[in-house]
Amino acid sequence: MKTMSKKQLDIILAATSEFEMRGFSGTSMEKIAAAAGVSKRTLYKYYGSKEVVFSAIIKHLQQSTSLEQCPQYLSEKPLREQLVEVIHAMLMHLNEEEHIRLARIVISEVVRKPELSDILSDTVDFTSNAPFQWICSAINDGSLRQVEPTKALTHLTGLVKSIGLWSRLIFCAPALNEEEMRTFSEEYADFFLSYYQI
């Protein structure tokens, strides 16, 4: 994603607050423009609809510093040790409160507006990020079974989302602390490798 201008970032931050306060259906482009202190013309110059604004928020959140800590695959380094760090980065990413708040907004609206489910999926999509690249590299290097990388990623993210996303969304579980993230990272690495490691 290309770098946002300051004006775009102001719009994104204002829109995030509006969506959180009013929900998706209660937010209008007019309210977003007013909250951001820009004209409607300026808002529409960057974002053609509130769905586009919401997608931009998701993309902004996907530039998480947590995922920047995800290691690149190294053939000379123990596989489990690397995977623990990959999973830890994924959990840190999902553990950020902004993701949970936005996911709750979308879920509350998705019954009335099913197309928003695609936006929700984008919130926790790792296919364009480091975890997917790590899996691809490990498969290409022969450290993991020769399978479709997206299948392996689906299994891995299913584990991660079970505690990092769904328990918080559905059961209002508290954010994970560092010790919990480390424990789950090790458990999920062992579970994943029990099937995928050669």
N, C-alpha and C positions, 0 to 999 in steps of 0.2 A: 504494500500500500504506500502511495507516495505521501510525503510529509504534508500535513495540514497547515494551512495558513492560520495565523492567530484568530482571524475572524471565524474561520471554520471551527476551530477548537472552541471558541466562545459559544458558537451555536450548539455544538455537541454537548458541552457541559450544561448549558441552559436547558436543552431538550431532555437530557437525562433527568434533571430535577423535575421538569414538567411531567414526564412519563411516570416518574415515581409518585408524584403528588396526585395526579389526576387519572392515572391509568392510560392505556393506549387510546381507548375510544373517547375519553374525556379531553384528550389533548388535540389541539388544532394547530395548523401552521401559523395562524395569527398569534396564538398564545406563545408558541415557540419564538417567533420573531420578536414579540414584546419582551419576553424574558431575556433574550440575547441582546436586546438593544439594537436590533437591525431592522431595516425595512423589509416588508414582505418581498419586494423585488429582489433584494440582496439574498434573502433566504432561498427563494426559488432559483436564483442564479446557481447556487451550489447544490440544492436538493429539491427535486421536483415534487415530492410528496412526503407525508410523514412516515410512510413505509421506508422511503429512501433514507430519511433522517435516522430512523431506528436501525436500519442496516449499517449505516455509517457508525453509529454508536457501537454496534457489535464488532465491527472491523477495528475500531479504535481500541476496544478492550482486548482484542486478540493480539495486539502488539504488546502483550504483557511482558514485563521485565522478568517474570517468573519463567516464562518459556525460553528467554534468552539464556537462562542458566542450564537448560537442557544440553547435555553433552553430545558431541558428535561421536559417531561410532569409531572406535579404535580397535583394530584387530589384535593388537598386542596387550590389551587391557582385559582383565577378567570380565566375562559377559554379564554375570549377575551383578557385579559391582556397578557396571555402566547402567544396567536396566533399573536398578534401585534409584539411581540419580534421575533417570528419565521419568520414572513414575512420580518421584518426589516433585519434580518441576511441574508435572501435569496436575498433581494435587494442589500445589501452591497456586497455580493458575485458576483452578476451579474454586479454590477457597477464598478468592477475593470477593468481597461483599458486593461489588458492583455487578458481578455476574449473577449472583443469587437474586439481587433486587430486580434486575432486568428480566431474568427468567420468570420470576413470579408475575411480573406485569404481563408478559406474553401469555403465560399459561392461563391467567385469569380472563384473557380476551380470546383465546384460540377457539373456544366453543362457538362464539359468535362470528369469528373471522378465521376459518380454518387455514387460510393461506399464511397466517403468521407462524404456523408450525415450522415452515422453512427457515424463518428468521431465528426461531429458537434453536433449530439444529445447528445453525451457523455459530451460535454462541459457544458451543462445545465441540466444534469441528477441529480436529488436529491434522487433517490430511495435508494442509499447506504449511504445517509447522514442523519443528525439529523432531518430535516423536515419530512421525511418519518417515522422515528421512533416516532416522536411526534404524528403524525396522527394515527399510529397504536395503540399507548398507549391510546390516547383519545377515539378511537373507542372501544378498549377492556374494558375501564373503564366505558363505557356507556355515555360519554359526547357528542359524535358525533354519527350520525346515523350508523347503522350496514350496511356498504357498503364495497365493495372491496377497501382496502386502496389505491391501485394504481389509482383507479378512482378518489378518493378524491384528491390525490396528483396531478393528471393531471389537475383538475379544479383549484387547488390553483396555480400551476406553470403557468397555462395559464394566470391567472391574473397578476402574478409577471412578466412574460416575456413580457406582453403587453407594460409595461412601462420601465422595467429594461433591456430589450434586443432588442425587435423588433423596438421600436421607435428610438433607437440609431443606429441600423444596417441599417434600411431602410431609415429613415428620418434624419440621422446624428444628432439626438438630443444630447444636452450636457449631461454630467454625472449629476446624481441627487445630489443635496446637502442634507445635513442632515435633514433640515426642510421638504423638499419634500419627502424624504424617510419615515419620520415619518407620514406625512399626508397620503401617499399612503398605508402605513402599516395599519393604522387605518381604512381607507375606505375599503381596501380589506378584512380585518378581518371581518368587518360588513357584507360585501357582501357574503363571504364564509359561515359565521355562520348563515345567514338568511336561508340558505338551509340545512346545515349539522348539526346545533346544535339541540339537542333534547329538 
